[in-house]
Structure formats: structure tokens, C-alpha cells
Amino acid sequence: MLKKYFSAGLLLWVPLAITLWVLETIIRWSDSVVQLLPPDLRPDAWLGMSIPGIGLVIAAALIFVTGILVANFIGQWFVKHWERLLEKIPVVRPIYSGVKQIMETVLSDRTQSFRDVVLVEFPRAGCWTYGFVVSTPSERTLAELKGTDMMTVFVPTAPNPTSGYVMMIEKKDARPTSTTVEDAFKFHVSLGVMTPTSAPDFGPADRAGKAARPAAVGQTSSEKERSS
């Protein structure tokens, strides 16, 4: 009984404490950025007092105003010439272009990245884990791999999902699921403790002792019956 009450208390306070710690870290970092301004231009100089989190508000306002400026014709012209200048710098060019492509993919309304969750065999055959469909390989890559029906999948590491492995696999080697992206992330972060309830059932193993092969992504029901 004592363990039950203690666990209930931990479930309340630990997530709350971590959330407050993350918010406090973000606010403290944003306020430290404000200290880079000249003393006369700092918010506490013209407000008469120090307000925690004012740096975060200023940063959000600055990003919004910058977006307005670069969205028009003059701003786009300036950004175009600015990027041409950065492309001439050997060390800056790959970093800037790579980060920009990632941000364009993440912020694009048309992107299909990280919307579908699949089960893939990783790190070896017979071991299954959740992966996130990132994109489709380019035509050049497909020609080099001599494949036509492939996709790029990101498999995060546990318990840190910000790192992981990016793999190009055939769609037939992945099993589609109805698991949400949020549930799949929880699965990795919790080291598999929080198992998504929408995970598909693989069924019994065959007589040879091998697990049943997964249905291919996009495979029709009739094709599934013929393959079984």
C-alpha cells in the first residue's frame, strides 16, 4: 500500500517538475540573450523593472516581424542575395543549406514526414521496432539501389528520440500500423513500457518457428490473402 501511494505521488510531481524545469531553462536562456543588447536598449531599462520571460516575448516578436519583411518582394530579393553570399563560404554553406532544408521540410504544410508510423525489422531480422516514414528516396538513389518501391524511415534510439538511424528500405519490408506518432515516441522514450494499444498483431509463428512476415505497405486485402 505504501508503494502504491508513493508511486502515485511520483507520477504527479516528477512530470510537473520536469515541465517546470524545461520552461524555466527556456525563459532563463531567452533572458540571457537580452543581456547581449546595449544597457540602454534592454527591456528593464525602459520598463523600470526586470520581467522574467521578456526575452522570449521579444524573440517571438522579432521572428514574426522578420517573417513579414522577408515575405514581400524586397525581402525575398535580399534573402536571395544573402544566401548566394553564404554559398560562397566553404564551411558555412553545407551547414546553412542543410539546416534550411530541414526547416523547410518541417514547417511545410505539404510535408508527409513523420505522419506515418511503421514497424520495421531492426537491428536484425526478427527484431521489430517502430519507425517513422520520412520521405521517398530520390530517383537517382532509387536507380543506384535498383529499386522502385522504397521509402526512407527514421528509427529513433531509446530513451533519446532526437538521435537514431535513417534507413532506406523497401515498402514490403515495413508493416503499416494505425499507431500515432505521439504513441510511437512514447514507446521509445519509455523504453517500451508504454506500448501503443493500436499496435498490430503479428499472429502465431509458423511451423518452422519463423514469425509470420508482415504485410507490405500499401498492399491490398486480396494481395494479403494470396501472400498468406
JORA-V87739 format. One line per field, one symbol per residue. ss: DSSP state (H for helix, E for strand, C for the rest). phi: phi as a letter, one per 40 degrees, with the letter a starting at -180 (. if undefined). Layout:
# JORA-V87739
ss = ???
phi = ???
This chain:
# JORA-V87739
ss = CHHHHHHHHHHHHHHHHHHHHHHHHHHHHHHHHHCCCCHHHCHHHHHCCCCCCHHHHHHHHHHHHHHHHHHCHHHHHHHHHHHHHHHCCHHHHHHHHHHHHHHHHHHCCCCCCCCCEEEEECCCCCCEEEEEEEECCCHHHHHHHCCCCEEEEEEECCCCCCCEEEEEEEHHHEEECCCCHHHHHHHHHCCCCCCCCCCCCCCCCCCCCCCCCCCCCCCCHHHHHHHC
phi = .ccccccccccccccccccccccccccccccccccccddcbcdccbcgacbcgccccccccccccccccccccccccccccccccccccdccdccccccccccccccccccbcfbbbbbbcacacgbbacbbccabdccccccccfbbbbacbbbccbcbccbibbbbbccccbbcbbccccccccccccfgcccdccccccgcccccgccccccccgcccccccccc
